[in-house]
Amino acid sequence: MTRSHARQVHQSHQGFSRKDRINEQIRRELAALIDGELKDPRIGMISLTAVDISADYAHAKIYFSTLAAEDAQILAGLNAAAGFLRRELGRRVRLHTTPELHFVRDISLERGAELSRLIDEAVHLSGESESANRISEGE
């Protein structure tokens, strides 16, 4: 590798820590495994939204979201497949230690939608309040 190529490679990864790159690689590999290899009907359509690997790489929290209401069944299916997914992940991602996988439902999208709904409701109520004030003031 030439010095200019090494510098370009370094610059392309600037701003992202090694941990960030590993988190993203794990997320991509697990998404491919879940989509292509798992046949458990409990899992269905999910999206892996984030991975947070511990400092010692021994554990990884895998955040997922789904539109399905049966998140307990999905979580049970993912936990049942965790050993298989960990083994396959170890074959695809070269790490000193393949992390133990812990699946967590990501509620940030749902929480964001709920907050947005509350803001819209507050704006609507504020508009009604202003209209009522104008009417009572004789405008």
Beta strands, then each sheet from edge to edge (+ up, - down):
strand 1: 47-53
strand 2: 59-65
strand 3: 100-105
sheet 1: 1+ 2- 3-
end
